[in-house]
Amino acid sequence: MQQDFNYTDRSYKMSMWILILLGVAVVTISLNIQPVISKVLFGLPIIGSGLLGVAGTYFILKGIHEPLTEKKVIALTVNLTMVILILAILLSNTFYN
């Protein structure tokens, strides 16, 4: 039995979660409660977004054979942007700390 997975929809849902988590990060940093709490509340959604970005990019590449739709373009853009952002953060922390 072979299951038919719609990888584009999975990746699109992950990209929507990424945008929600980034929105949460913006709200928590703008509240500026206490420095330590703000760092944690800002960092956790960013890390979660990075992990979802990697998973979403994996799913969009698995579904490369699926037809090109708006969802696919949005998912590809958001997920790859998040992966590039996380890589840039990791590289900047590695080289400048």
N, CA, C and O atoms as CSV, one atom per row, in Angstrom:
chain,resi,resn,atom,element,x,y,z
A,1,MET,N,N,0.838,-1.183,0.000
A,1,MET,CA,C,0.000,0.000,0.000
A,1,MET,C,C,0.882,1.244,0.000
A,1,MET,O,O,1.736,1.429,0.867
A,2,GLN,N,N,0.652,2.068,-0.976
A,2,GLN,CA,C,1.408,3.309,-1.062
A,2,GLN,C,C,0.500,4.479,-0.716
A,2,GLN,O,O,-0.585,4.629,-1.277
A,3,GLN,N,N,0.960,5.303,0.215
A,3,GLN,CA,C,0.188,6.474,0.589
A,3,GLN,C,C,0.600,7.632,-0.294
A,3,GLN,O,O,1.778,7.809,-0.603
A,4,ASP,N,N,-0.381,8.418,-0.695
A,4,ASP,CA,C,-0.107,9.581,-1.523
A,4,ASP,C,C,-0.026,10.811,-0.628
A,4,ASP,O,O,-1.031,11.256,-0.075
A,5,PHE,N,N,1.178,11.355,-0.492
A,5,PHE,CA,C,1.393,12.530,0.340
A,5,PHE,C,C,1.399,13.772,-0.531
A,5,PHE,O,O,1.965,13.785,-1.624
A,6,ASN,N,N,0.768,14.794,-0.035
A,6,ASN,CA,C,0.792,16.070,-0.723
A,6,ASN,C,C,1.842,16.930,-0.028
A,6,ASN,O,O,1.542,17.637,0.934
A,7,TYR,N,N,3.058,16.864,-0.520
A,7,TYR,CA,C,4.177,17.530,0.133
A,7,TYR,C,C,4.063,19.050,0.081
A,7,TYR,O,O,4.512,19.740,0.997
A,8,THR,N,N,3.464,19.570,-0.984
A,8,THR,CA,C,3.318,21.022,-1.092
A,8,THR,C,C,2.423,21.554,0.017
A,8,THR,O,O,2.741,22.576,0.625
A,9,ASP,N,N,1.314,20.882,0.292
A,9,ASP,CA,C,0.430,21.329,1.372
A,9,ASP,C,C,1.117,21.263,2.728
A,9,ASP,O,O,0.954,22.167,3.547
A,10,ARG,N,N,1.880,20.209,2.974
A,10,ARG,CA,C,2.605,20.105,4.239
A,10,ARG,C,C,3.587,21.265,4.394
A,10,ARG,O,O,3.657,21.904,5.444
A,11,SER,N,N,4.334,21.520,3.337
A,11,SER,CA,C,5.313,22.594,3.379
A,11,SER,C,C,4.637,23.956,3.528
A,11,SER,O,O,5.149,24.833,4.224
A,12,TYR,N,N,3.499,24.134,2.881
A,12,TYR,CA,C,2.749,25.391,2.994
A,12,TYR,C,C,2.268,25.608,4.426
A,12,TYR,O,O,2.344,26.721,4.947
A,13,LYS,N,N,1.773,24.549,5.060
A,13,LYS,CA,C,1.325,24.665,6.454
A,13,LYS,C,C,2.496,25.011,7.372
A,13,LYS,O,O,2.352,25.803,8.303
A,14,MET,N,N,3.654,24.412,7.101
A,14,MET,CA,C,4.830,24.736,7.912
A,14,MET,C,C,5.247,26.194,7.710
A,14,MET,O,O,5.674,26.858,8.655
A,15,SER,N,N,5.120,26.685,6.482
A,15,SER,CA,C,5.480,28.086,6.248
A,15,SER,C,C,4.516,29.029,6.957
A,15,SER,O,O,4.923,30.101,7.404
A,16,MET,N,N,3.262,28.653,7.066
A,16,MET,CA,C,2.315,29.482,7.819
A,16,MET,C,C,2.674,29.478,9.305
A,16,MET,O,O,2.579,30.515,9.961
A,17,TRP,N,N,3.084,28.331,9.843
A,17,TRP,CA,C,3.520,28.271,11.235
A,17,TRP,C,C,4.775,29.104,11.458
A,17,TRP,O,O,4.934,29.726,12.509
A,18,ILE,N,N,5.662,29.116,10.475
A,18,ILE,CA,C,6.864,29.952,10.573
A,18,ILE,C,C,6.475,31.417,10.695
A,18,ILE,O,O,7.008,32.138,11.538
A,19,LEU,N,N,5.550,31.855,9.858
A,19,LEU,CA,C,5.121,33.258,9.907
A,19,LEU,C,C,4.447,33.590,11.233
A,19,LEU,O,O,4.634,34.685,11.765
A,20,ILE,N,N,3.669,32.662,11.768
A,20,ILE,CA,C,3.025,32.868,13.073
A,20,ILE,C,C,4.087,32.981,14.169
A,20,ILE,O,O,4.016,33.874,15.013
A,21,LEU,N,N,5.073,32.074,14.156
A,21,LEU,CA,C,6.127,32.121,15.172
A,21,LEU,C,C,6.965,33.387,15.067
A,21,LEU,O,O,7.377,33.941,16.086
A,22,LEU,N,N,7.218,33.848,13.859
A,22,LEU,CA,C,7.950,35.103,13.700
A,22,LEU,C,C,7.126,36.283,14.215
A,22,LEU,O,O,7.679,37.233,14.769
A,23,GLY,N,N,5.818,36.225,14.034
A,23,GLY,CA,C,4.943,37.253,14.589
A,23,GLY,C,C,4.977,37.255,16.110
A,23,GLY,O,O,5.001,38.316,16.733
A,24,VAL,N,N,4.979,36.068,16.706
A,24,VAL,CA,C,5.081,35.947,18.161
A,24,VAL,C,C,6.415,36.528,18.637
A,24,VAL,O,O,6.467,37.217,19.656
A,25,ALA,N,N,7.482,36.250,17.902
A,25,ALA,CA,C,8.797,36.783,18.288
A,25,ALA,C,C,8.807,38.303,18.234
A,25,ALA,O,O,9.393,38.947,19.104
A,26,VAL,N,N,8.175,38.877,17.241
A,26,VAL,CA,C,8.124,40.336,17.125
A,26,VAL,C,C,7.327,40.933,18.284
A,26,VAL,O,O,7.724,41.948,18.857
A,27,VAL,N,N,6.224,40.313,18.622
A,27,VAL,CA,C,5.395,40.818,19.727
A,27,VAL,C,C,6.143,40.719,21.051
A,27,VAL,O,O,6.105,41.653,21.851
A,28,THR,N,N,6.821,39.604,21.293
A,28,THR,CA,C,7.520,39.448,22.572
A,28,THR,C,C,8.693,40.405,22.692
A,28,THR,O,O,8.976,40.899,23.784
A,29,ILE,N,N,9.380,40.675,21.590
A,29,ILE,CA,C,10.505,41.603,21.680
A,29,ILE,C,C,10.012,43.038,21.835
A,29,ILE,O,O,10.685,43.868,22.446
A,30,SER,N,N,8.842,43.326,21.282
A,30,SER,CA,C,8.321,44.689,21.411
A,30,SER,C,C,7.753,44.949,22.810
A,30,SER,O,O,7.699,46.097,23.250
A,31,LEU,N,N,7.331,43.895,23.510
A,31,LEU,CA,C,6.848,44.069,24.879
A,31,LEU,C,C,7.986,44.412,25.828
A,31,LEU,O,O,7.809,45.201,26.757
A,32,ASN,N,N,9.160,43.818,25.596
A,32,ASN,CA,C,10.368,44.120,26.353
A,32,ASN,C,C,10.128,44.024,27.860
A,32,ASN,O,O,10.297,45.003,28.587
A,33,ILE,N,N,9.739,42.859,28.310
A,33,ILE,CA,C,9.404,42.623,29.713
A,33,ILE,C,C,10.644,42.773,30.593
A,33,ILE,O,O,10.775,43.760,31.317
A,34,GLN,N,N,11.528,41.824,30.534
A,34,GLN,CA,C,12.817,41.865,31.210
A,34,GLN,C,C,13.830,41.326,30.214
A,34,GLN,O,O,13.469,40.520,29.356
A,35,PRO,N,N,15.068,41.739,30.299
A,35,PRO,CA,C,16.033,41.320,29.277
A,35,PRO,C,C,16.180,39.804,29.128
A,35,PRO,O,O,16.219,39.295,28.008
A,36,VAL,N,N,16.261,39.089,30.230
A,36,VAL,CA,C,16.449,37.639,30.151
A,36,VAL,C,C,15.192,36.961,29.608
A,36,VAL,O,O,15.278,36.083,28.750
A,37,ILE,N,N,14.046,37.362,30.099
A,37,ILE,CA,C,12.782,36.765,29.639
A,37,ILE,C,C,12.541,37.102,28.173
A,37,ILE,O,O,12.078,36.253,27.411
A,38,SER,N,N,12.847,38.319,27.777
A,38,SER,CA,C,12.664,38.718,26.378
A,38,SER,C,C,13.564,37.924,25.448
A,38,SER,O,O,13.143,37.543,24.355
A,39,LYS,N,N,14.801,37.668,25.868
A,39,LYS,CA,C,15.715,36.878,25.035
A,39,LYS,C,C,15.188,35.460,24.838
A,39,LYS,O,O,15.235,34.921,23.732
A,40,VAL,N,N,14.690,34.863,25.907
A,40,VAL,CA,C,14.167,33.497,25.810
A,40,VAL,C,C,12.900,33.466,24.968
A,40,VAL,O,O,12.751,32.607,24.098
A,41,LEU,N,N,11.982,34.402,25.222
A,41,LEU,CA,C,10.729,34.427,24.473
A,41,LEU,C,C,10.936,34.818,23.014
A,41,LEU,O,O,10.095,34.507,22.171
A,42,PHE,N,N,12.031,35.488,22.706
A,42,PHE,CA,C,12.355,35.811,21.325
A,42,PHE,C,C,13.094,34.654,20.653
A,42,PHE,O,O,12.863,34.364,19.479
A,43,GLY,N,N,13.974,34.000,21.392
A,43,GLY,CA,C,14.808,32.942,20.826
A,43,GLY,C,C,14.067,31.656,20.510
A,43,GLY,O,O,14.335,31.017,19.493
A,44,LEU,N,N,13.141,31.274,21.370
A,44,LEU,CA,C,12.424,30.015,21.154
A,44,LEU,C,C,11.610,29.997,19.858
A,44,LEU,O,O,11.687,29.015,19.120
A,45,PRO,N,N,10.835,31.038,19.551
A,45,PRO,CA,C,10.141,31.017,18.261
A,45,PRO,C,C,11.085,31.055,17.061
A,45,PRO,O,O,10.775,30.489,16.012
A,46,ILE,N,N,12.217,31.708,17.203
A,46,ILE,CA,C,13.181,31.758,16.104
A,46,ILE,C,C,13.776,30.368,15.862
A,46,ILE,O,O,13.910,29.941,14.715
A,47,ILE,N,N,14.129,29.671,16.928
A,47,ILE,CA,C,14.654,28.309,16.795
A,47,ILE,C,C,13.593,27.384,16.206
A,47,ILE,O,O,13.883,26.581,15.320
A,48,GLY,N,N,12.365,27.503,16.703
A,48,GLY,CA,C,11.268,26.700,16.158
A,48,GLY,C,C,11.025,26.992,14.692
A,48,GLY,O,O,10.759,26.080,13.910
A,49,SER,N,N,11.114,28.258,14.313
A,49,SER,CA,C,10.945,28.631,12.911
A,49,SER,C,C,12.059,28.047,12.049
A,49,SER,O,O,11.820,27.625,10.918
A,50,GLY,N,N,13.256,28.026,12.579
A,50,GLY,CA,C,14.379,27.445,11.843
A,50,GLY,C,C,14.196,25.959,11.598
A,50,GLY,O,O,14.448,25.463,10.500
A,51,LEU,N,N,13.754,25.252,12.631
A,51,LEU,CA,C,13.506,23.813,12.477
A,51,LEU,C,C,12.367,23.547,11.492
A,51,LEU,O,O,12.452,22.642,10.662
A,52,LEU,N,N,11.306,24.340,11.590
A,52,LEU,CA,C,10.198,24.191,10.643
A,52,LEU,C,C,10.637,24.551,9.221
A,52,LEU,O,O,10.162,23.953,8.255
A,53,GLY,N,N,11.532,25.515,9.092
A,53,GLY,CA,C,12.044,25.892,7.785
A,53,GLY,C,C,12.822,24.769,7.126
A,53,GLY,O,O,12.688,24.531,5.926
A,54,VAL,N,N,13.640,24.078,7.917
A,54,VAL,CA,C,14.397,22.939,7.386
A,54,VAL,C,C,13.443,21.822,6.976
A,54,VAL,O,O,13.578,21.255,5.891
A,55,ALA,N,N,12.482,21.506,7.838
A,55,ALA,CA,C,11.516,20.455,7.518
A,55,ALA,C,C,10.662,20.848,6.309
A,55,ALA,O,O,10.402,20.017,5.439
A,56,GLY,N,N,10.229,22.099,6.251
A,56,GLY,CA,C,9.421,22.557,5.127
A,56,GLY,C,C,10.181,22.528,3.819
A,56,GLY,O,O,9.617,22.204,2.774
A,57,THR,N,N,11.468,22.869,3.871
A,57,THR,CA,C,12.299,22.803,2.666
A,57,THR,C,C,12.461,21.357,2.211
A,57,THR,O,O,12.446,21.074,1.013
A,58,TYR,N,N,12.614,20.445,3.165
A,58,TYR,CA,C,12.700,19.020,2.833
A,58,TYR,C,C,11.425,18.552,2.130
A,58,TYR,O,O,11.485,17.854,1.118
A,59,PHE,N,N,10.271,18.943,2.678
A,59,PHE,CA,C,9.006,18.512,2.079
A,59,PHE,C,C,8.780,19.142,0.700
A,59,PHE,O,O,8.248,18.489,-0.198
A,60,ILE,N,N,9.175,20.389,0.531
A,60,ILE,CA,C,8.967,21.031,-0.771
A,60,ILE,C,C,9.880,20.412,-1.811
A,60,ILE,O,O,9.513,20.331,-2.984
A,61,LEU,N,N,11.069,19.973,-1.403
A,61,LEU,CA,C,11.953,19.293,-2.346
A,61,LEU,C,C,11.465,17.879,-2.663
A,61,LEU,O,O,11.655,17.387,-3.776
A,62,LYS,N,N,10.833,17.226,-1.679
A,62,LYS,CA,C,10.237,15.910,-1.953
A,62,LYS,C,C,9.067,16.028,-2.915
A,62,LYS,O,O,8.798,15.108,-3.688
A,63,GLY,N,N,8.370,17.158,-2.871
A,63,GLY,CA,C,7.222,17.374,-3.739
A,63,GLY,C,C,7.555,18.178,-4.983
A,63,GLY,O,O,6.686,18.849,-5.541
A,64,ILE,N,N,8.799,18.115,-5.420
A,64,ILE,CA,C,9.227,18.906,-6.569
A,64,ILE,C,C,8.484,18.476,-7.839
A,64,ILE,O,O,8.367,19.261,-8.780
A,65,HIS,N,N,7.987,17.249,-7.873
A,65,HIS,CA,C,7.264,16.748,-9.043
A,65,HIS,C,C,5.816,17.243,-9.103
A,65,HIS,O,O,5.154,17.114,-10.133
A,66,GLU,N,N,5.329,17.808,-8.001
A,66,GLU,CA,C,3.957,18.302,-7.974
A,66,GLU,C,C,3.845,19.573,-8.811
A,66,GLU,O,O,4.837,20.277,-8.997
A,67,PRO,N,N,2.650,19.874,-9.317
A,67,PRO,CA,C,2.506,21.055,-10.174
A,67,PRO,C,C,2.804,22.360,-9.422
A,67,PRO,O,O,2.614,22.457,-8.210
A,68,LEU,N,N,3.272,23.348,-10.172
A,68,LEU,CA,C,3.623,24.649,-9.607
A,68,LEU,C,C,2.350,25.442,-9.323
A,68,LEU,O,O,1.578,25.750,-10.231
A,69,THR,N,N,2.147,25.766,-8.048
A,69,THR,CA,C,0.992,26.546,-7.626
A,69,THR,C,C,1.463,27.710,-6.765
A,69,THR,O,O,2.644,27.823,-6.439
A,70,GLU,N,N,0.514,28.578,-6.402
A,70,GLU,CA,C,0.849,29.694,-5.513
A,70,GLU,C,C,1.335,29.197,-4.161
A,70,GLU,O,O,2.268,29.756,-3.583
A,71,LYS,N,N,0.696,28.137,-3.656
A,71,LYS,CA,C,1.094,27.575,-2.368
A,71,LYS,C,C,2.542,27.100,-2.411
A,71,LYS,O,O,3.299,27.289,-1.459
A,72,LYS,N,N,2.909,26.488,-3.518
A,72,LYS,CA,C,4.267,25.971,-3.647
A,72,LYS,C,C,5.284,27.104,-3.674
A,72,LYS,O,O,6.345,26.997,-3.059
A,73,VAL,N,N,4.975,28.178,-4.371
A,73,VAL,CA,C,5.891,29.324,-4.448
A,73,VAL,C,C,6.020,29.986,-3.081
A,73,VAL,O,O,7.125,30.334,-2.664
A,74,ILE,N,N,4.904,30.163,-2.380
A,74,ILE,CA,C,4.929,30.775,-1.047
A,74,ILE,C,C,5.715,29.894,-0.085
A,74,ILE,O,O,6.559,30.387,0.663
A,75,ALA,N,N,5.440,28.594,-0.100
A,75,ALA,CA,C,6.135,27.672,0.795
A,75,ALA,C,C,7.626,27.648,0.514
A,75,ALA,O,O,8.434,27.664,1.443
A,76,LEU,N,N,7.998,27.609,-0.752
A,76,LEU,CA,C,9.410,27.588,-1.120
A,76,LEU,C,C,10.105,28.869,-0.676
A,76,LEU,O,O,11.218,28.820,-0.151
A,77,THR,N,N,9.462,30.006,-0.881
A,77,THR,CA,C,10.050,31.292,-0.511
A,77,THR,C,C,10.225,31.416,1.002
A,77,THR,O,O,11.304,31.776,1.475
A,78,VAL,N,N,9.179,31.122,1.753
A,78,VAL,CA,C,9.238,31.284,3.218
A,78,VAL,C,C,10.223,30.299,3.828
A,78,VAL,O,O,11.041,30.677,4.667
A,79,ASN,N,N,10.151,29.035,3.414
A,79,ASN,CA,C,11.020,28.019,4.013
A,79,ASN,C,C,12.490,28.254,3.683
A,79,ASN,O,O,13.340,28.168,4.569
A,80,LEU,N,N,12.799,28.547,2.426
A,80,LEU,CA,C,14.198,28.789,2.071
A,80,LEU,C,C,14.734,30.064,2.722
A,80,LEU,O,O,15.897,30.117,3.121
A,81,THR,N,N,13.894,31.082,2.828
A,81,THR,CA,C,14.316,32.307,3.502
A,81,THR,C,C,14.636,32.032,4.963
A,81,THR,O,O,15.613,32.558,5.496
A,82,MET,N,N,13.826,31.216,5.608
A,82,MET,CA,C,14.067,30.894,7.016
A,82,MET,C,C,15.345,30.078,7.171
A,82,MET,O,O,16.102,30.293,8.117
A,83,VAL,N,N,15.593,29.152,6.261
A,83,VAL,CA,C,16.829,28.360,6.325
A,83,VAL,C,C,18.040,29.261,6.132
A,83,VAL,O,O,19.034,29.124,6.845
A,84,ILE,N,N,17.970,30.177,5.180
A,84,ILE,CA,C,19.080,31.114,4.949
A,84,ILE,C,C,19.287,32.007,6.165
A,84,ILE,O,O,20.426,32.275,6.548
A,85,LEU,N,N,18.192,32.472,6.779
A,85,LEU,CA,C,18.297,33.305,7.980
A,85,LEU,C,C,18.964,32.550,9.127
A,85,LEU,O,O,19.841,33.094,9.798
A,86,ILE,N,N,18.560,31.319,9.355
A,86,ILE,CA,C,19.151,30.527,10.437
A,86,ILE,C,C,20.625,30.255,10.161
A,86,ILE,O,O,21.450,30.332,11.072
A,87,LEU,N,N,20.961,29.939,8.914
A,87,LEU,CA,C,22.369,29.731,8.576
A,87,LEU,C,C,23.182,30.999,8.779
A,87,LEU,O,O,24.315,30.940,9.257
A,88,ALA,N,N,22.616,32.140,8.421
A,88,ALA,CA,C,23.315,33.414,8.619
A,88,ALA,C,C,23.523,33.694,10.107
A,88,ALA,O,O,24.584,34.170,10.510
A,89,ILE,N,N,22.522,33.403,10.907
A,89,ILE,CA,C,22.651,33.600,12.363
A,89,ILE,C,C,23.731,32.684,12.929
A,89,ILE,O,O,24.566,33.123,13.719
A,90,LEU,N,N,23.720,31.419,12.530
A,90,LEU,CA,C,24.722,30.479,13.030
A,90,LEU,C,C,26.133,30.874,12.589
A,90,LEU,O,O,27.071,30.821,13.385
A,91,LEU,N,N,26.281,31.262,11.347
A,91,LEU,CA,C,27.604,31.659,10.860
A,91,LEU,C,C,28.095,32.941,11.530
A,91,LEU,O,O,29.272,33.050,11.871
A,92,SER,N,N,27.204,33.905,11.719
A,92,SER,CA,C,27.632,35.145,12.361
A,92,SER,C,C,28.009,34.907,13.809
A,92,SER,O,O,28.954,35.517,14.310
A,93,ASN,N,N,27.287,34.032,14.492
A,93,ASN,CA,C,27.663,33.708,15.874
A,93,ASN,C,C,28.961,32.931,15.938
A,93,ASN,O,O,29.725,33.065,16.895
A,94,THR,N,N,29.213,32.126,14.934
A,94,THR,CA,C,30.460,31.346,14.924
A,94,THR,C,C,31.657,32.235,14.673
A,94,THR,O,O,32.680,32.095,15.342
A,95,PHE,N,N,31.551,33.147,13.722
A,95,PHE,CA,C,32.700,33.956,13.341
A,95,PHE,C,C,32.928,35.157,14.237
A,95,PHE,O,O,34.071,35.589,14.388
A,96,TYR,N,N,31.886,35.714,14.839
A,96,TYR,CA,C,32.041,36.970,15.573
A,96,TYR,C,C,31.914,36.840,17.074
A,96,TYR,O,O,31.807,37.851,17.769
A,97,ASN,N,N,31.922,35.633,17.592
A,97,ASN,CA,C,31.893,35.464,19.063
A,97,ASN,C,C,33.174,34.918,19.568
A,97,ASN,O,O,33.326,34.713,20.773
